[in-house]
């Protein structure tokens, strides 16, 4: 690609909206982590917050999970989209004014009232869907606005020129808009096992059709942008894309193995889970081969987060495929193993991808503050906290499953779990809290225009050219 074509592939990026959603992501991240730390300590000290209704364990836990998914990840993904979509499509986003409304709606009509209502005792007893119906309505409106904001730029050119990150972004925006009402609204009106099937659909689609596609869009974008080399195989990237969107919607019922939901649905979900593990191996192999030469610990902080996310994605997906099998599920279901698995997915894979995408975009905002040392410290603290938590909770889950199968009194498993909960609360949770505080400091202090923003005109345009290389033919024609 010539310099002229590369430059034309990079229209105006709305850096104010990147920055606004980035700050919102960091603030909601710290609040969500605080809720998680409180919940971890309450398992050890049940009287913590006693007499204060809004500090009851269930409400705090709901605030933690919804805050991570919609507050932290939602805002971080939106920040990345404002950076990447213009570069990938060669066109600006639909409207700056629409972007301001989307920012206000996402944070002040979804997150803020959602937290207030949940802490006040108004919620839904649905996993990953705890915000009440009134908030769900605003989420659907926000998803429609996001689709209007980010999809039209991709359709101004032929689909044959779309890079794989573009496909993942399109898939996430379309399928999340379809699956969110089914998992968050339909169970309120469908009773019994049928309602549970709808809920299970969203439990997995929240991760599989919202979080995973946007995280993979970041991975496939940042790797060639930083290494300045094309991805290893476009064929493998598209094979992984179609397999993911075909298999993930079939997985939800594996959360209800041995339930009253028809066994045919359970076996379909178990089979799809195993096939999804094969899909992830294909995707990760393509990503790892695309990073060849960058080293196991890349110097670029955004790429370092992305590299870690890639390996966590492989581990958590193989673990998920394994624990969906009946022989394993009967031992680990309802144990702390599942909690460790969830953190490996939403923190290890998704949050590291979101952090990598946010850092990459942040570096290219000329006026944004940037503190590389704080980001580096935050990275290692979060890695240490995550590894400690996952190993600790995995061991706790195996112990709990063994005790439950033995017929021992429930109280014995609670007492035996206490040492593991001490490690989680006093070790892993505090490491994670310190790490994310350092990450917050890294993006809010330091020199303005630090990092790669100082050479944005040179390296930034060149890197964008590698990401958008498949757009070159059409750009040549319209030049």
C-alpha positions in Angstrom: 0.0 0.0 0.0 1.3 3.4 -0.9 1.6 6.2 1.7 -1.2 8.0 -0.1 -3.6 5.1 0.1 -2.7 4.4 3.7 -3.4 8.0 4.7 -6.7 7.9 2.9 -7.7 4.8 4.9 -7.5 6.9 8.1 -10.3 9.4 8.2 -11.0 11.5 11.3 -11.1 9.6 14.6 -13.3 11.2 17.2 -10.7 11.3 19.9 -13.0 13.1 22.4 -15.4 10.2 22.3 -12.5 7.7 22.6 -11.3 9.6 25.7 -14.8 10.0 27.2 -15.6 6.3 27.0 -12.1 5.5 28.2 -12.5 7.5 31.3 -15.9 6.1 31.9 -14.5 2.6 31.5 -11.7 3.3 34.1 -14.1 4.8 36.6 -16.6 1.9 36.3 -13.8 -0.6 36.4 -12.6 0.8 39.8 -16.1 0.8 41.2 -16.8 -2.7 39.9 -13.6 -4.1 41.3 -14.5 -2.4 44.7 -17.8 -4.3 44.7 -15.9 -7.5 43.9 -13.4 -7.0 46.7 -16.3 -6.3 49.2 -18.1 -9.5 48.1 -14.9 -11.5 48.5 -14.3 -10.3 52.1 -18.0 -10.8 53.0 -17.5 -14.6 52.4 -14.9 -14.5 55.1 -16.5 -11.9 57.4 -20.3 -12.3 57.0 -21.0 -9.4 59.4 -19.2 -7.0 57.1 -21.9 -4.5 56.1 -24.5 -6.1 58.4 -27.5 -3.9 58.9 -26.8 -1.9 55.7 -29.1 -3.3 53.1 -27.3 -2.0 50.0 -24.2 -3.8 51.2 -25.8 -7.2 51.3 -23.8 -9.8 49.5 -26.3 -10.4 46.6 -26.7 -6.8 45.7 -22.9 -6.2 45.8 -22.3 -9.2 43.7 -24.9 -8.1 41.1 -23.3 -4.7 41.0 -19.9 -6.3 40.4 -20.9 -8.5 37.5 -23.0 -5.9 35.7 -20.4 -3.3 36.3 -17.7 -5.4 34.7 -19.7 -6.4 31.6 -21.6 -3.2 30.8 -19.6 -0.5 32.6 -15.9 -1.5 32.2 -16.0 -3.7 29.1 -18.9 -1.9 27.4 -17.2 1.5 27.7 -13.8 0.1 26.8 -15.2 -1.6 23.7 -17.0 1.6 22.6 -13.8 3.6 23.1 -12.0 1.2 20.8 -14.7 1.2 18.2 -14.4 5.0 17.9 -10.7 4.5 17.2 -10.8 1.5 14.9 -14.0 1.7 12.8 -12.9 4.8 10.8 -9.5 3.1 10.1 -11.1 -0.2 9.2 -13.9 1.2 7.0 -12.1 4.3 5.6 -15.1 6.3 6.7 -16.0 8.3 9.9 -18.6 7.1 12.3 -22.2 8.1 11.6 -22.5 11.2 13.9 -20.6 12.9 16.6 -23.9 14.1 18.1 -25.2 10.5 18.2 -22.0 9.6 19.9 -22.6 12.1 22.7 -26.2 10.7 23.2 -24.9 7.2 23.2 -22.3 8.0 25.8 -24.9 9.7 28.0 -27.4 6.9 27.6 -24.9 4.1 28.3 -23.5 5.7 31.5 -26.4 7.8 32.9 -29.5 5.8 31.8 -27.9 2.3 32.1 -25.0 2.1 34.4 -25.9 4.8 37.1 -29.6 3.9 37.5 -28.8 0.2 37.1 -26.4 0.3 40.1 -28.7 2.5 42.2 -31.7 0.2 41.6 -29.7 -3.0 42.2 -28.2 -1.6 45.5 -31.8 -0.5 46.5 -33.0 -4.1 46.1 -34.7 -3.8 42.6 -33.2 -6.4 40.3 -33.8 -9.5 38.2 -32.7 -12.9 39.5 -31.0 -13.7 36.2 -27.3 -14.4 35.7 -25.6 -11.6 33.7 -29.0 -9.9 33.5 -29.4 -8.5 37.0 -30.4 -5.0 36.0 -34.2 -4.6 36.1 -36.5 -4.4 33.1 -36.6 -0.6 33.0 -32.8 -0.5 32.5 -33.0 -3.3 30.0 -35.1 -1.1 27.8 -32.4 1.6 27.8 -29.7 -1.0 27.0 -31.7 -2.1 23.9 -32.0 1.6 22.8 -28.3 2.0 23.4 -27.5 -1.1 21.3 -29.6 0.2 18.5 -27.8 3.5 18.6 -24.4 1.7 18.6 -25.5 -0.2 15.5 -26.5 3.0 13.8 -23.2 4.7 14.8 -20.8 2.0 13.8 -22.4 -0.3 11.1 -23.0 2.1 8.2 -19.3 3.0 7.6 -18.7 -0.7 6.8 -21.4 -0.9 4.2 -20.2 2.0 2.1 -17.9 -0.5 0.4 -18.2 -4.1 -0.7 -18.2 -6.8 2.0 -15.3 -8.5 0.1 -13.0 -5.8 1.4 -13.8 -6.2 5.1 -11.0 -7.2 7.4 -11.8 -9.8 10.0 -12.0 -7.2 12.8 -14.7 -5.5 10.8 -16.6 -8.8 10.6 -16.4 -9.4 14.4 -17.6 -5.9 15.1 -20.6 -6.3 12.8 -21.4 -9.7 14.3 -21.2 -8.4 17.8 -23.4 -5.4 17.2 -26.1 -7.4 15.3 -26.2 -10.5 17.4 -26.0 -8.7 20.8 -29.0 -6.6 19.7 -30.9 -9.8 19.0 -29.8 -11.9 22.0 -30.0 -9.3 24.7 -33.8 -9.0 24.7 -34.1 -12.8 24.6 -32.0 -13.3 27.7 -32.9 -10.2 29.7 -36.6 -9.7 28.9 -38.1 -13.0 27.7 -37.4 -15.0 30.9 -39.6 -12.5 32.8 -42.6 -13.7 30.7 -41.7 -17.4 30.1 -42.0 -19.6 33.2 -40.0 -22.7 34.3 -37.5 -24.6 32.3 -38.3 -22.7 29.1 -37.4 -19.4 30.8 -34.2 -21.0 32.1 -33.3 -22.0 28.5 -33.7 -18.3 27.5 -31.6 -17.3 30.4 -28.9 -19.8 29.6 -28.9 -18.5 26.0 -27.9 -15.0 27.3 -25.5 -16.3 30.0 -23.3 -17.7 27.2 -24.2 -15.2 24.5 -23.2 -12.3 26.7 -19.7 -13.8 26.6 -19.9 -15.3 23.2 -21.7 -12.8 21.0 -20.9 -9.5 22.8 -17.7 -9.9 24.7 -15.8 -12.4 22.6 -16.3 -10.9 19.1 -15.3 -7.4 20.3 -12.3 -8.8 22.2 -11.2 -10.8 19.1 -11.7 -7.7 16.9 -9.2 -5.9 19.2 -6.7 -8.8 19.0 -6.9 -9.0 15.2 -6.5 -5.2 15.0 -3.8 -4.5 17.5 -1.4 -7.3 16.5 -0.9 -6.2 12.9 -1.1 -2.6 13.9 1.8 -2.9 16.3 3.9 -5.6 14.6 3.4 -3.9 11.2 2.9 -7.3 9.6 -0.3 -8.9 8.2 -2.0 -11.6 10.1 -0.8 -15.2 9.4 -4.0 -16.4 7.6 -7.1 -14.5 6.5 -8.7 -17.8 5.7 -8.2 -19.1 9.3 -9.5 -15.8 10.6 -12.7 -16.1 8.7 -13.1 -19.8 9.5 -12.9 -18.9 13.2 -15.4 -16.1 12.8 -18.1 -18.2 11.2 -17.6 -21.2 13.5 -17.8 -18.9 16.5 -21.1 -17.4 15.4 -22.5 -20.8 14.4 -21.6 -22.6 17.6 -21.9 -20.1 20.4 -25.7 -19.7 20.3 -26.0 -23.5 20.8 -23.9 -23.5 24.0 -26.2 -21.9 26.6 -27.9 -25.1 27.9 -24.6 -26.5 29.1 -25.2 -24.3 32.1 -28.1 -26.6 33.0 -26.6 -30.0 32.6 -28.6 -32.6 34.5 -31.6 -30.2 34.6 -35.2 -30.8 33.5 -34.4 -29.1 30.1 -34.8 -31.7 27.4 -31.7 -33.9 27.2 -31.5 -33.4 23.4 -30.9 -29.6 24.1 -28.3 -30.5 26.8 -26.4 -32.9 24.5 -26.4 -30.4 21.6 -24.9 -27.7 23.9 -22.3 -30.2 25.2 -21.3 -31.1 21.6 -21.2 -27.5 20.5 -19.0 -26.7 23.5 -16.5 -29.4 22.4 -16.5 -28.1 18.9 -16.0 -24.5 20.1 -12.8 -25.6 21.8 -11.5 -26.8 18.4 -12.5 -23.4 17.0 -10.6 -21.5 19.6 -7.4 -23.6 18.9 -7.7 -22.5 15.3 -8.2 -18.8 16.2 -5.4 -18.8 18.8 -3.0 -20.5 16.5 -3.6 -17.8 13.9 -3.1 -15.1 16.4 0.1 -16.6 17.9 1.6 -17.1 14.4 0.7 -13.5 13.6 2.7 -12.3 16.6 5.8 -14.3 15.6 8.9 -12.1 16.1 7.2 -9.9 18.7 8.6 -12.0 21.6 6.7 -13.7 24.5 6.5 -10.3 26.4 6.2 -7.6 23.7 7.6 -4.2 24.6 4.5 -2.4 23.4 2.1 -2.3 26.4 -1.0 -2.6 24.2 0.4 -5.7 22.4 1.5 -7.1 25.8 -2.1 -7.0 27.1 -3.3 -8.5 23.8 -0.7 -11.3 23.9 -1.7 -12.3 27.4 -5.4 -12.2 26.4 -4.7 -14.6 23.6 -3.2 -17.2 25.9 -5.9 -16.7 28.5 -8.5 -17.2 25.7 -6.9 -20.6 24.8 -6.8 -21.8 28.4 -10.3 -20.7 29.4 -11.9 -22.1 26.3 -10.3 -25.5 26.6 -11.4 -25.5 30.3 -14.9 -24.5 29.3 -15.1 -27.3 26.7 -13.9 -29.8 29.3 -16.2 -28.7 32.1 -19.3 -28.8 29.9 -18.9 -32.6 29.6 -21.2 -34.4 32.0 -18.4 -36.4 33.8 -16.6 -33.2 34.7 -19.7 -31.0 35.2 -21.2 -33.2 37.9 -18.1 -32.6 40.0 -17.4 -28.9 39.5 -20.8 -27.4 38.9 -21.8 -24.9 41.6 -18.3 -24.9 43.0 -15.6 -22.2 43.1 -14.1 -23.8 40.0 -16.8 -22.1 38.0 -16.0 -18.7 39.7 -12.4 -19.1 38.7 -13.4 -20.0 35.2 -15.6 -16.9 35.0 -12.7 -14.7 36.1 -10.4 -16.3 33.6 -12.9 -15.4 30.9 -14.0 -12.0 31.8 -10.8 -10.8 33.5 -8.1 -12.8 31.8 -9.4 -12.9 28.2 -11.9 -10.1 27.9 -10.4 -7.5 30.2 -6.9 -7.9 29.0 -8.1 -7.5 25.4 -10.1 -4.4 26.4 -7.1 -3.0 28.2 -4.9 -3.6 25.2 -7.3 -2.0 22.8 -7.8 1.0 25.2 -4.1 1.5 25.6 -3.5 1.2 21.9 -6.2 3.9 21.1 -5.0 6.1 24.1 -1.5 6.2 22.8 -2.8 7.8 19.6 -4.7 10.6 21.3 -2.3 13.6 21.0 -3.5 15.3 24.2 -4.2 12.3 26.4 -2.1 11.8 29.5 0.0 8.6 29.4 2.2 7.0 32.1 4.0 3.9 30.7 5.6 2.9 34.0 2.2 2.8 35.8 0.7 0.8 33.0 3.6 -1.7 33.2 3.2 -2.1 37.0 -0.5 -2.5 36.6 0.0 -5.2 34.1 2.1 -7.4 36.3 0.0 -6.8 39.4 -3.2 -7.9 37.5 -1.4 -10.9 36.0 -0.2 -12.0 39.5 -3.7 -11.4 41.0 -5.5 -13.3 38.2 -3.2 -16.3 38.2 -3.4 -16.6 42.0 -7.2 -16.3 42.0 -7.7 -18.8 39.2 -5.4 -21.4 40.7 -6.8 -20.9 44.2 -10.5 -21.1 43.1 -9.8 -24.1 40.8 -8.3 -26.0 43.7 -11.1 -24.9 46.0 -13.7 -26.1 43.5 -12.1 -29.6 43.2 -12.1 -29.9 47.0 -15.7 -28.8 47.3 -16.9 -31.2 44.6 -15.1 -34.1 46.3 -16.7 -33.3 49.7 -20.2 -32.8 48.2 -19.9 -36.2 46.4 -18.8 -37.9 49.6 -22.1 -36.9 51.4 -20.3 -34.9 54.1 -22.3 -32.2 55.8 -22.4 -28.9 53.9 -20.8 -27.1 56.8 -17.6 -29.1 56.3 -17.2 -27.8 52.8 -17.7 -24.3 54.0 -15.0 -24.7 56.7 -12.7 -26.3 54.2 -13.2 -23.5 51.8 -12.1 -20.8 54.2 -8.3 -21.0 53.6 -9.0 -20.7 49.8 -11.3 -17.7 50.4 -8.6 -16.1 52.5 -6.1 -16.4 49.6 -8.7 -14.9 47.2 -9.6 -11.9 49.4 -6.4 -11.0 51.1 -4.1 -12.0 48.2 -5.7 -12.1 44.7 -8.4 -9.5 45.2 -6.1 -6.9 46.7 -3.5 -7.5 44.0 -6.1 -7.0 41.3 -7.4 -3.9 43.0 -3.8 -2.4 43.2 -3.2 -3.4 39.6 -6.2 -1.7 38.2 -5.6 1.4 40.3 -2.1 1.5 38.7 -3.7 1.0 35.3 -6.0 3.9 36.0 -3.0 6.1 37.0 -1.3 5.1 33.8 -4.0 6.5 31.6 -4.8 9.6 33.7 -1.3 10.9 34.7 2.0 11.6 33.0 2.8 13.8 30.1 0.1 14.8 27.6 0.7 13.1 24.3 3.0 10.5 25.8 3.8 7.1 24.3 3.2 6.5 20.6 1.1 9.7 20.3 4.3 11.6 20.0 4.9 9.9 16.6 1.3 9.4 15.7 1.6 10.9 12.2 4.4 8.5 11.2 3.9 5.2 13.0 0.2 5.6 13.5 -0.6 6.0 9.8 1.8 3.2 8.8 0.3 0.8 11.4 -3.2 1.7 10.2 -2.1 0.8 6.7 -1.3 -2.7 7.7 -4.6 -3.2 9.4 -6.5 -1.8 6.5 -4.4 -3.4 3.8 -7.3 -5.4 2.3 -9.0 -2.0 1.7 -6.2 -1.0 -0.7 -7.9 -2.1 -4.0 -11.1 -0.2 -3.4 -9.2 2.8 -2.1 -7.1 2.8 -5.3 -10.3 2.8 -7.4 -11.9 5.7 -5.6 -8.7 7.8 -5.4 
